[in-house]
Structure formats: C-alpha cells, structure tokens
Amino acid sequence: MVSDRSAVRGRSAVRSGGLDIVAAEAADAGEIWTVQRAAYLDEAQAYGDPYIAALTETQEQVAGHMAAGFPLLKAVSGTRIVGIVRGRSTGPTFLVNRLAVVPDQRRKGIARALLTAMERHVVELFPDVRALALFAGQAVGDDLRLYRSLGYVETSRERIADHLTMVHLRRQLPDPAAPV
C-alpha cells in the first residue's frame, strides 16, 4: 500500500480561488484539532450534547490518526487551515469522517472541494475501494443536502440516543473495468 501522506505531499489535490487542498502533515495536528472543535460546536449545540465524538477527541488522538497513515486532507487559505477531511479504508469501502469547515468560511464550497479531493485521493491510493461511506446526524440538514448532491444515497438510520439519529450514506464508485 502506498503511504497516504506521500501521495499528495508537495502538490495540490485542488487549487482554486486561493484555496489549496493538500495532505496534512504531523505539524498540522494542533491546528486540525482546533478546526475540528470549532466546526463541530454548532452540531453539539443542535443536539444539546457537548460530548459528540468530534469534540471529545484529543489533539493526541488526531495526531495518532495521522501517524497511523489514515488519509487526512486540509484546505488551506493563505496560511490558515479552513477545513479538513479524513477517513480510512476498510477493504472495498472507504469510510469518510471528520469533514469540517471553520464556521466563518462555510458556504464557499470548501466542504464540497474537500470531499471531491478525498474521493480522487482514495481512487488513486486504494484501487480496490468500490464505495465511499459516511454518516451525519439527522439534524444537520445542510450536511445531508451536500452529501446527496454529490451522489451519496441513504442506506440506513441508526438511533444513537433519544436526541441523536445518525444517517448512513454511501456512494458507489465507477467500476474502473467497466467499458466507458
């Protein structure tokens, strides 16, 4: 398997309007953790639950995911990290998680660009992956609209607690062996 970080290090996965999407590096862990916490505060407020996983994860855990080689892309505007996405391969499915954009940069296409870049990254690094999967809380309608607009289809709902139902979505990737 190719190292996830080396696959896009030094080159942009996406470059548009002053935004670069590149692989994160170990030195980014603190800023990534800060972006994640800032981005998920409104979701925690929507559910009345300050203990959602994205907020209880420590900076050391974020660094651990990076050290383990899980793909993590960052969106950079100038010198500031304004968005992140990470995930992991589980055989034929790639699980996307922690898609996050800082609140003051939302509605600028950053989440869409990150998810699209991650898809390209996954296709290059994991040729056996046939689908991407992710989940979102049912109360975050903007997230669900974004995922559906990118071809993700709801596969199930899972009630986590009285106040929280997770919506599981999946997007099949084109079969590279299929005729065009």
PyMOL commands that place a pseudoatom at each C-alpha (Angstrom):
pseudoatom trace, name=CA, resn=MET, resi=1, chain=A, elem=C, hetatm=0, pos=[0.000, 0.000, 0.000]
pseudoatom trace, name=CA, resn=VAL, resi=2, chain=A, elem=C, hetatm=0, pos=[1.229, 3.488, -0.847]
pseudoatom trace, name=CA, resn=SER, resi=3, chain=A, elem=C, hetatm=0, pos=[1.696, 5.880, 2.058]
pseudoatom trace, name=CA, resn=ASP, resi=4, chain=A, elem=C, hetatm=0, pos=[-1.351, 8.148, 2.136]
pseudoatom trace, name=CA, resn=ARG, resi=5, chain=A, elem=C, hetatm=0, pos=[0.556, 11.287, 3.092]
pseudoatom trace, name=CA, resn=SER, resi=6, chain=A, elem=C, hetatm=0, pos=[3.265, 10.938, 0.450]
pseudoatom trace, name=CA, resn=ALA, resi=7, chain=A, elem=C, hetatm=0, pos=[0.726, 10.570, -2.339]
pseudoatom trace, name=CA, resn=VAL, resi=8, chain=A, elem=C, hetatm=0, pos=[-0.240, 14.243, -2.337]
pseudoatom trace, name=CA, resn=ARG, resi=9, chain=A, elem=C, hetatm=0, pos=[2.573, 15.827, -0.345]
pseudoatom trace, name=CA, resn=GLY, resi=10, chain=A, elem=C, hetatm=0, pos=[4.033, 18.705, -2.233]
pseudoatom trace, name=CA, resn=ARG, resi=11, chain=A, elem=C, hetatm=0, pos=[1.223, 19.014, -4.750]
pseudoatom trace, name=CA, resn=SER, resi=12, chain=A, elem=C, hetatm=0, pos=[-2.296, 20.313, -4.508]
pseudoatom trace, name=CA, resn=ALA, resi=13, chain=A, elem=C, hetatm=0, pos=[-5.181, 17.918, -4.831]
pseudoatom trace, name=CA, resn=VAL, resi=14, chain=A, elem=C, hetatm=0, pos=[-7.260, 21.027, -5.568]
pseudoatom trace, name=CA, resn=ARG, resi=15, chain=A, elem=C, hetatm=0, pos=[-6.231, 24.617, -6.179]
pseudoatom trace, name=CA, resn=SER, resi=16, chain=A, elem=C, hetatm=0, pos=[-8.981, 27.142, -6.703]
pseudoatom trace, name=CA, resn=GLY, resi=17, chain=A, elem=C, hetatm=0, pos=[-9.573, 30.749, -5.746]
pseudoatom trace, name=CA, resn=GLY, resi=18, chain=A, elem=C, hetatm=0, pos=[-6.749, 30.903, -3.217]
pseudoatom trace, name=CA, resn=LEU, resi=19, chain=A, elem=C, hetatm=0, pos=[-7.668, 27.537, -1.697]
pseudoatom trace, name=CA, resn=ASP, resi=20, chain=A, elem=C, hetatm=0, pos=[-5.242, 24.611, -1.692]
pseudoatom trace, name=CA, resn=ILE, resi=21, chain=A, elem=C, hetatm=0, pos=[-6.244, 21.125, -0.635]
pseudoatom trace, name=CA, resn=VAL, resi=22, chain=A, elem=C, hetatm=0, pos=[-3.235, 19.036, 0.315]
pseudoatom trace, name=CA, resn=ALA, resi=23, chain=A, elem=C, hetatm=0, pos=[-2.296, 16.170, 2.596]
pseudoatom trace, name=CA, resn=ALA, resi=24, chain=A, elem=C, hetatm=0, pos=[-1.920, 17.211, 6.211]
pseudoatom trace, name=CA, resn=GLU, resi=25, chain=A, elem=C, hetatm=0, pos=[1.379, 16.707, 7.986]
pseudoatom trace, name=CA, resn=ALA, resi=26, chain=A, elem=C, hetatm=0, pos=[2.192, 15.866, 11.599]
pseudoatom trace, name=CA, resn=ALA, resi=27, chain=A, elem=C, hetatm=0, pos=[2.954, 19.514, 12.390]
pseudoatom trace, name=CA, resn=ASP, resi=28, chain=A, elem=C, hetatm=0, pos=[-0.667, 20.371, 11.499]
pseudoatom trace, name=CA, resn=ALA, resi=29, chain=A, elem=C, hetatm=0, pos=[-2.233, 18.254, 14.267]
pseudoatom trace, name=CA, resn=GLY, resi=30, chain=A, elem=C, hetatm=0, pos=[-2.854, 21.140, 16.672]
pseudoatom trace, name=CA, resn=GLU, resi=31, chain=A, elem=C, hetatm=0, pos=[-4.463, 23.397, 14.096]
pseudoatom trace, name=CA, resn=ILE, resi=32, chain=A, elem=C, hetatm=0, pos=[-6.501, 20.496, 12.697]
pseudoatom trace, name=CA, resn=TRP, resi=33, chain=A, elem=C, hetatm=0, pos=[-7.781, 19.714, 16.192]
pseudoatom trace, name=CA, resn=THR, resi=34, chain=A, elem=C, hetatm=0, pos=[-8.739, 23.379, 16.619]
pseudoatom trace, name=CA, resn=VAL, resi=35, chain=A, elem=C, hetatm=0, pos=[-10.560, 23.451, 13.261]
pseudoatom trace, name=CA, resn=GLN, resi=36, chain=A, elem=C, hetatm=0, pos=[-12.420, 20.275, 14.180]
pseudoatom trace, name=CA, resn=ARG, resi=37, chain=A, elem=C, hetatm=0, pos=[-13.541, 21.637, 17.543]
pseudoatom trace, name=CA, resn=ALA, resi=38, chain=A, elem=C, hetatm=0, pos=[-14.663, 24.967, 16.074]
pseudoatom trace, name=CA, resn=ALA, resi=39, chain=A, elem=C, hetatm=0, pos=[-16.555, 23.264, 13.253]
pseudoatom trace, name=CA, resn=TYR, resi=40, chain=A, elem=C, hetatm=0, pos=[-18.451, 20.792, 15.412]
pseudoatom trace, name=CA, resn=LEU, resi=41, chain=A, elem=C, hetatm=0, pos=[-19.602, 23.189, 18.148]
pseudoatom trace, name=CA, resn=ASP, resi=42, chain=A, elem=C, hetatm=0, pos=[-22.815, 24.081, 16.314]
pseudoatom trace, name=CA, resn=GLU, resi=43, chain=A, elem=C, hetatm=0, pos=[-23.614, 20.405, 15.799]
pseudoatom trace, name=CA, resn=ALA, resi=44, chain=A, elem=C, hetatm=0, pos=[-23.167, 19.783, 19.524]
pseudoatom trace, name=CA, resn=GLN, resi=45, chain=A, elem=C, hetatm=0, pos=[-25.482, 22.719, 20.213]
pseudoatom trace, name=CA, resn=ALA, resi=46, chain=A, elem=C, hetatm=0, pos=[-28.082, 21.377, 17.765]
pseudoatom trace, name=CA, resn=TYR, resi=47, chain=A, elem=C, hetatm=0, pos=[-28.185, 18.101, 19.686]
pseudoatom trace, name=CA, resn=GLY, resi=48, chain=A, elem=C, hetatm=0, pos=[-27.746, 19.627, 23.123]
pseudoatom trace, name=CA, resn=ASP, resi=49, chain=A, elem=C, hetatm=0, pos=[-24.792, 17.270, 23.588]
pseudoatom trace, name=CA, resn=PRO, resi=50, chain=A, elem=C, hetatm=0, pos=[-21.271, 18.606, 24.204]
pseudoatom trace, name=CA, resn=TYR, resi=51, chain=A, elem=C, hetatm=0, pos=[-19.877, 15.061, 24.186]
pseudoatom trace, name=CA, resn=ILE, resi=52, chain=A, elem=C, hetatm=0, pos=[-20.089, 14.221, 20.488]
pseudoatom trace, name=CA, resn=ALA, resi=53, chain=A, elem=C, hetatm=0, pos=[-17.040, 12.282, 19.302]
pseudoatom trace, name=CA, resn=ALA, resi=54, chain=A, elem=C, hetatm=0, pos=[-15.526, 15.126, 17.274]
pseudoatom trace, name=CA, resn=LEU, resi=55, chain=A, elem=C, hetatm=0, pos=[-15.427, 17.315, 20.393]
pseudoatom trace, name=CA, resn=THR, resi=56, chain=A, elem=C, hetatm=0, pos=[-14.154, 14.710, 22.833]
pseudoatom trace, name=CA, resn=GLU, resi=57, chain=A, elem=C, hetatm=0, pos=[-11.299, 13.592, 20.600]
pseudoatom trace, name=CA, resn=THR, resi=58, chain=A, elem=C, hetatm=0, pos=[-7.958, 14.910, 21.849]
pseudoatom trace, name=CA, resn=GLN, resi=59, chain=A, elem=C, hetatm=0, pos=[-5.176, 16.541, 19.868]
pseudoatom trace, name=CA, resn=GLU, resi=60, chain=A, elem=C, hetatm=0, pos=[-3.079, 13.456, 20.610]
pseudoatom trace, name=CA, resn=GLN, resi=61, chain=A, elem=C, hetatm=0, pos=[-5.755, 11.234, 19.066]
pseudoatom trace, name=CA, resn=VAL, resi=62, chain=A, elem=C, hetatm=0, pos=[-5.823, 13.397, 15.941]
pseudoatom trace, name=CA, resn=ALA, resi=63, chain=A, elem=C, hetatm=0, pos=[-2.022, 13.112, 15.731]
pseudoatom trace, name=CA, resn=GLY, resi=64, chain=A, elem=C, hetatm=0, pos=[-2.349, 9.357, 16.247]
pseudoatom trace, name=CA, resn=HIS, resi=65, chain=A, elem=C, hetatm=0, pos=[-4.671, 9.006, 13.245]
pseudoatom trace, name=CA, resn=MET, resi=66, chain=A, elem=C, hetatm=0, pos=[-2.166, 10.890, 11.154]
pseudoatom trace, name=CA, resn=ALA, resi=67, chain=A, elem=C, hetatm=0, pos=[0.768, 8.821, 12.426]
pseudoatom trace, name=CA, resn=ALA, resi=68, chain=A, elem=C, hetatm=0, pos=[-1.150, 5.627, 11.613]
pseudoatom trace, name=CA, resn=GLY, resi=69, chain=A, elem=C, hetatm=0, pos=[-1.299, 6.755, 7.974]
pseudoatom trace, name=CA, resn=PHE, resi=70, chain=A, elem=C, hetatm=0, pos=[-5.020, 7.457, 7.717]
pseudoatom trace, name=CA, resn=PRO, resi=71, chain=A, elem=C, hetatm=0, pos=[-5.611, 9.930, 4.873]
pseudoatom trace, name=CA, resn=LEU, resi=72, chain=A, elem=C, hetatm=0, pos=[-6.229, 13.446, 6.134]
pseudoatom trace, name=CA, resn=LEU, resi=73, chain=A, elem=C, hetatm=0, pos=[-6.580, 16.357, 3.721]
pseudoatom trace, name=CA, resn=LYS, resi=74, chain=A, elem=C, hetatm=0, pos=[-6.595, 20.002, 4.704]
pseudoatom trace, name=CA, resn=ALA, resi=75, chain=A, elem=C, hetatm=0, pos=[-7.994, 23.029, 2.895]
pseudoatom trace, name=CA, resn=VAL, resi=76, chain=A, elem=C, hetatm=0, pos=[-5.644, 25.983, 3.244]
pseudoatom trace, name=CA, resn=SER, resi=77, chain=A, elem=C, hetatm=0, pos=[-6.494, 29.594, 2.500]
pseudoatom trace, name=CA, resn=GLY, resi=78, chain=A, elem=C, hetatm=0, pos=[-3.336, 31.677, 2.675]
pseudoatom trace, name=CA, resn=THR, resi=79, chain=A, elem=C, hetatm=0, pos=[-1.613, 30.178, 5.697]
pseudoatom trace, name=CA, resn=ARG, resi=80, chain=A, elem=C, hetatm=0, pos=[-4.799, 29.197, 7.557]
pseudoatom trace, name=CA, resn=ILE, resi=81, chain=A, elem=C, hetatm=0, pos=[-6.313, 25.717, 7.630]
pseudoatom trace, name=CA, resn=VAL, resi=82, chain=A, elem=C, hetatm=0, pos=[-10.016, 26.330, 6.975]
pseudoatom trace, name=CA, resn=GLY, resi=83, chain=A, elem=C, hetatm=0, pos=[-11.245, 22.771, 6.506]
pseudoatom trace, name=CA, resn=ILE, resi=84, chain=A, elem=C, hetatm=0, pos=[-10.321, 19.126, 6.930]
pseudoatom trace, name=CA, resn=VAL, resi=85, chain=A, elem=C, hetatm=0, pos=[-11.485, 15.661, 5.967]
pseudoatom trace, name=CA, resn=ARG, resi=86, chain=A, elem=C, hetatm=0, pos=[-10.125, 12.275, 6.918]
pseudoatom trace, name=CA, resn=GLY, resi=87, chain=A, elem=C, hetatm=0, pos=[-11.038, 8.654, 6.576]
pseudoatom trace, name=CA, resn=ARG, resi=88, chain=A, elem=C, hetatm=0, pos=[-9.825, 5.095, 6.374]
pseudoatom trace, name=CA, resn=SER, resi=89, chain=A, elem=C, hetatm=0, pos=[-10.042, 2.173, 4.023]
pseudoatom trace, name=CA, resn=THR, resi=90, chain=A, elem=C, hetatm=0, pos=[-11.897, -0.919, 5.182]
pseudoatom trace, name=CA, resn=GLY, resi=91, chain=A, elem=C, hetatm=0, pos=[-11.412, -3.172, 2.194]
pseudoatom trace, name=CA, resn=PRO, resi=92, chain=A, elem=C, hetatm=0, pos=[-13.865, -2.316, -0.574]
pseudoatom trace, name=CA, resn=THR, resi=93, chain=A, elem=C, hetatm=0, pos=[-15.313, 0.664, 1.341]
pseudoatom trace, name=CA, resn=PHE, resi=94, chain=A, elem=C, hetatm=0, pos=[-13.625, 3.894, 2.381]
pseudoatom trace, name=CA, resn=LEU, resi=95, chain=A, elem=C, hetatm=0, pos=[-15.131, 5.496, 5.482]
pseudoatom trace, name=CA, resn=VAL, resi=96, chain=A, elem=C, hetatm=0, pos=[-15.076, 9.289, 5.290]
pseudoatom trace, name=CA, resn=ASN, resi=97, chain=A, elem=C, hetatm=0, pos=[-15.217, 11.172, 8.561]
pseudoatom trace, name=CA, resn=ARG, resi=98, chain=A, elem=C, hetatm=0, pos=[-14.469, 14.460, 10.269]
pseudoatom trace, name=CA, resn=LEU, resi=99, chain=A, elem=C, hetatm=0, pos=[-15.370, 16.612, 7.282]
pseudoatom trace, name=CA, resn=ALA, resi=100, chain=A, elem=C, hetatm=0, pos=[-15.191, 20.029, 8.888]
pseudoatom trace, name=CA, resn=VAL, resi=101, chain=A, elem=C, hetatm=0, pos=[-15.049, 23.669, 7.789]
pseudoatom trace, name=CA, resn=VAL, resi=102, chain=A, elem=C, hetatm=0, pos=[-14.452, 26.556, 10.171]
pseudoatom trace, name=CA, resn=PRO, resi=103, chain=A, elem=C, hetatm=0, pos=[-17.688, 28.499, 10.738]
pseudoatom trace, name=CA, resn=ASP, resi=104, chain=A, elem=C, hetatm=0, pos=[-16.574, 31.783, 9.156]
pseudoatom trace, name=CA, resn=GLN, resi=105, chain=A, elem=C, hetatm=0, pos=[-15.630, 30.010, 5.892]
pseudoatom trace, name=CA, resn=ARG, resi=106, chain=A, elem=C, hetatm=0, pos=[-18.788, 27.965, 5.349]
pseudoatom trace, name=CA, resn=ARG, resi=107, chain=A, elem=C, hetatm=0, pos=[-20.931, 28.200, 2.214]
pseudoatom trace, name=CA, resn=LYS, resi=108, chain=A, elem=C, hetatm=0, pos=[-17.910, 28.814, -0.001]
pseudoatom trace, name=CA, resn=GLY, resi=109, chain=A, elem=C, hetatm=0, pos=[-17.671, 25.306, -1.486]
pseudoatom trace, name=CA, resn=ILE, resi=110, chain=A, elem=C, hetatm=0, pos=[-14.866, 24.162, 0.809]
pseudoatom trace, name=CA, resn=ALA, resi=111, chain=A, elem=C, hetatm=0, pos=[-16.640, 21.046, 2.114]
pseudoatom trace, name=CA, resn=ARG, resi=112, chain=A, elem=C, hetatm=0, pos=[-17.583, 20.041, -1.442]
pseudoatom trace, name=CA, resn=ALA, resi=113, chain=A, elem=C, hetatm=0, pos=[-13.982, 20.591, -2.605]
pseudoatom trace, name=CA, resn=LEU, resi=114, chain=A, elem=C, hetatm=0, pos=[-12.600, 18.575, 0.315]
pseudoatom trace, name=CA, resn=LEU, resi=115, chain=A, elem=C, hetatm=0, pos=[-14.945, 15.656, -0.274]
pseudoatom trace, name=CA, resn=THR, resi=116, chain=A, elem=C, hetatm=0, pos=[-14.257, 15.673, -4.014]
pseudoatom trace, name=CA, resn=ALA, resi=117, chain=A, elem=C, hetatm=0, pos=[-10.490, 15.793, -3.396]
pseudoatom trace, name=CA, resn=MET, resi=118, chain=A, elem=C, hetatm=0, pos=[-10.726, 12.933, -0.899]
pseudoatom trace, name=CA, resn=GLU, resi=119, chain=A, elem=C, hetatm=0, pos=[-12.592, 10.853, -3.457]
pseudoatom trace, name=CA, resn=ARG, resi=120, chain=A, elem=C, hetatm=0, pos=[-9.822, 11.397, -6.027]
pseudoatom trace, name=CA, resn=HIS, resi=121, chain=A, elem=C, hetatm=0, pos=[-7.214, 10.670, -3.359]
pseudoatom trace, name=CA, resn=VAL, resi=122, chain=A, elem=C, hetatm=0, pos=[-8.949, 7.410, -2.441]
pseudoatom trace, name=CA, resn=VAL, resi=123, chain=A, elem=C, hetatm=0, pos=[-9.266, 6.269, -6.062]
pseudoatom trace, name=CA, resn=GLU, resi=124, chain=A, elem=C, hetatm=0, pos=[-5.518, 6.816, -6.576]
pseudoatom trace, name=CA, resn=LEU, resi=125, chain=A, elem=C, hetatm=0, pos=[-4.380, 5.175, -3.346]
pseudoatom trace, name=CA, resn=PHE, resi=126, chain=A, elem=C, hetatm=0, pos=[-6.858, 2.361, -2.873]
pseudoatom trace, name=CA, resn=PRO, resi=127, chain=A, elem=C, hetatm=0, pos=[-7.696, 0.792, -6.246]
pseudoatom trace, name=CA, resn=ASP, resi=128, chain=A, elem=C, hetatm=0, pos=[-9.794, -1.911, -4.560]
pseudoatom trace, name=CA, resn=VAL, resi=129, chain=A, elem=C, hetatm=0, pos=[-12.183, 0.574, -2.964]
pseudoatom trace, name=CA, resn=ARG, resi=130, chain=A, elem=C, hetatm=0, pos=[-15.592, 0.439, -4.650]
pseudoatom trace, name=CA, resn=ALA, resi=131, chain=A, elem=C, hetatm=0, pos=[-17.590, 2.805, -2.439]
pseudoatom trace, name=CA, resn=LEU, resi=132, chain=A, elem=C, hetatm=0, pos=[-17.332, 5.678, -0.016]
pseudoatom trace, name=CA, resn=ALA, resi=133, chain=A, elem=C, hetatm=0, pos=[-19.456, 5.729, 3.114]
pseudoatom trace, name=CA, resn=LEU, resi=134, chain=A, elem=C, hetatm=0, pos=[-20.141, 8.392, 5.704]
pseudoatom trace, name=CA, resn=PHE, resi=135, chain=A, elem=C, hetatm=0, pos=[-22.710, 9.354, 8.293]
pseudoatom trace, name=CA, resn=ALA, resi=136, chain=A, elem=C, hetatm=0, pos=[-24.232, 12.539, 9.640]
pseudoatom trace, name=CA, resn=GLY, resi=137, chain=A, elem=C, hetatm=0, pos=[-26.683, 13.484, 12.311]
pseudoatom trace, name=CA, resn=GLN, resi=138, chain=A, elem=C, hetatm=0, pos=[-30.260, 13.881, 11.117]
pseudoatom trace, name=CA, resn=ALA, resi=139, chain=A, elem=C, hetatm=0, pos=[-30.480, 17.433, 12.490]
pseudoatom trace, name=CA, resn=VAL, resi=140, chain=A, elem=C, hetatm=0, pos=[-27.747, 18.754, 10.198]
pseudoatom trace, name=CA, resn=GLY, resi=141, chain=A, elem=C, hetatm=0, pos=[-29.756, 19.243, 7.014]
pseudoatom trace, name=CA, resn=ASP, resi=142, chain=A, elem=C, hetatm=0, pos=[-27.051, 21.199, 5.174]
pseudoatom trace, name=CA, resn=ASP, resi=143, chain=A, elem=C, hetatm=0, pos=[-24.657, 18.269, 5.519]
pseudoatom trace, name=CA, resn=LEU, resi=144, chain=A, elem=C, hetatm=0, pos=[-27.216, 15.793, 4.222]
pseudoatom trace, name=CA, resn=ARG, resi=145, chain=A, elem=C, hetatm=0, pos=[-28.067, 18.054, 1.257]
pseudoatom trace, name=CA, resn=LEU, resi=146, chain=A, elem=C, hetatm=0, pos=[-24.374, 18.325, 0.364]
pseudoatom trace, name=CA, resn=TYR, resi=147, chain=A, elem=C, hetatm=0, pos=[-23.822, 14.567, 0.508]
pseudoatom trace, name=CA, resn=ARG, resi=148, chain=A, elem=C, hetatm=0, pos=[-26.910, 13.822, -1.553]
pseudoatom trace, name=CA, resn=SER, resi=149, chain=A, elem=C, hetatm=0, pos=[-25.895, 16.414, -4.161]
pseudoatom trace, name=CA, resn=LEU, resi=150, chain=A, elem=C, hetatm=0, pos=[-22.590, 14.540, -4.545]
pseudoatom trace, name=CA, resn=GLY, resi=151, chain=A, elem=C, hetatm=0, pos=[-24.333, 11.227, -5.189]
pseudoatom trace, name=CA, resn=TYR, resi=152, chain=A, elem=C, hetatm=0, pos=[-24.444, 9.751, -1.700]
pseudoatom trace, name=CA, resn=VAL, resi=153, chain=A, elem=C, hetatm=0, pos=[-27.539, 7.661, -1.030]
pseudoatom trace, name=CA, resn=GLU, resi=154, chain=A, elem=C, hetatm=0, pos=[-29.021, 6.984, 2.380]
pseudoatom trace, name=CA, resn=THR, resi=155, chain=A, elem=C, hetatm=0, pos=[-28.575, 3.330, 3.367]
pseudoatom trace, name=CA, resn=SER, resi=156, chain=A, elem=C, hetatm=0, pos=[-29.869, 3.333, 6.935]
pseudoatom trace, name=CA, resn=ARG, resi=157, chain=A, elem=C, hetatm=0, pos=[-30.602, 5.313, 10.071]
pseudoatom trace, name=CA, resn=GLU, resi=158, chain=A, elem=C, hetatm=0, pos=[-29.257, 4.443, 13.483]
pseudoatom trace, name=CA, resn=ARG, resi=159, chain=A, elem=C, hetatm=0, pos=[-30.714, 5.823, 16.696]
pseudoatom trace, name=CA, resn=ILE, resi=160, chain=A, elem=C, hetatm=0, pos=[-27.736, 6.541, 18.946]
pseudoatom trace, name=CA, resn=ALA, resi=161, chain=A, elem=C, hetatm=0, pos=[-29.664, 8.238, 21.756]
pseudoatom trace, name=CA, resn=ASP, resi=162, chain=A, elem=C, hetatm=0, pos=[-33.056, 9.857, 22.320]
pseudoatom trace, name=CA, resn=HIS, resi=163, chain=A, elem=C, hetatm=0, pos=[-31.723, 13.088, 20.815]
pseudoatom trace, name=CA, resn=LEU, resi=164, chain=A, elem=C, hetatm=0, pos=[-29.496, 11.651, 18.087]
pseudoatom trace, name=CA, resn=THR, resi=165, chain=A, elem=C, hetatm=0, pos=[-30.132, 9.595, 14.966]
pseudoatom trace, name=CA, resn=MET, resi=166, chain=A, elem=C, hetatm=0, pos=[-27.261, 9.031, 12.557]
pseudoatom trace, name=CA, resn=VAL, resi=167, chain=A, elem=C, hetatm=0, pos=[-27.989, 8.866, 8.824]
pseudoatom trace, name=CA, resn=HIS, resi=168, chain=A, elem=C, hetatm=0, pos=[-25.646, 6.465, 6.991]
pseudoatom trace, name=CA, resn=LEU, resi=169, chain=A, elem=C, hetatm=0, pos=[-24.926, 7.258, 3.335]
pseudoatom trace, name=CA, resn=ARG, resi=170, chain=A, elem=C, hetatm=0, pos=[-22.946, 5.547, 0.604]
pseudoatom trace, name=CA, resn=ARG, resi=171, chain=A, elem=C, hetatm=0, pos=[-21.645, 6.446, -2.848]
pseudoatom trace, name=CA, resn=GLN, resi=172, chain=A, elem=C, hetatm=0, pos=[-20.632, 3.753, -5.291]
pseudoatom trace, name=CA, resn=LEU, resi=173, chain=A, elem=C, hetatm=0, pos=[-17.514, 4.490, -7.308]
pseudoatom trace, name=CA, resn=PRO, resi=174, chain=A, elem=C, hetatm=0, pos=[-17.440, 3.751, -11.013]
pseudoatom trace, name=CA, resn=ASP, resi=175, chain=A, elem=C, hetatm=0, pos=[-16.006, 0.332, -11.815]
pseudoatom trace, name=CA, resn=PRO, resi=176, chain=A, elem=C, hetatm=0, pos=[-12.619, 1.007, -13.467]
pseudoatom trace, name=CA, resn=ALA, resi=177, chain=A, elem=C, hetatm=0, pos=[-13.009, -2.198, -15.533]
pseudoatom trace, name=CA, resn=ALA, resi=178, chain=A, elem=C, hetatm=0, pos=[-16.391, -1.184, -16.929]
pseudoatom trace, name=CA, resn=PRO, resi=179, chain=A, elem=C, hetatm=0, pos=[-16.491, -0.007, -20.552]
pseudoatom trace, name=CA, resn=VAL, resi=180, chain=A, elem=C, hetatm=0, pos=[-16.816, 3.724, -20.969]
for i in range(1, 180): cmd.bond("trace and resi %d" % i, "trace and resi %d" % (i + 1))
show_as sticks, trace
zoom trace
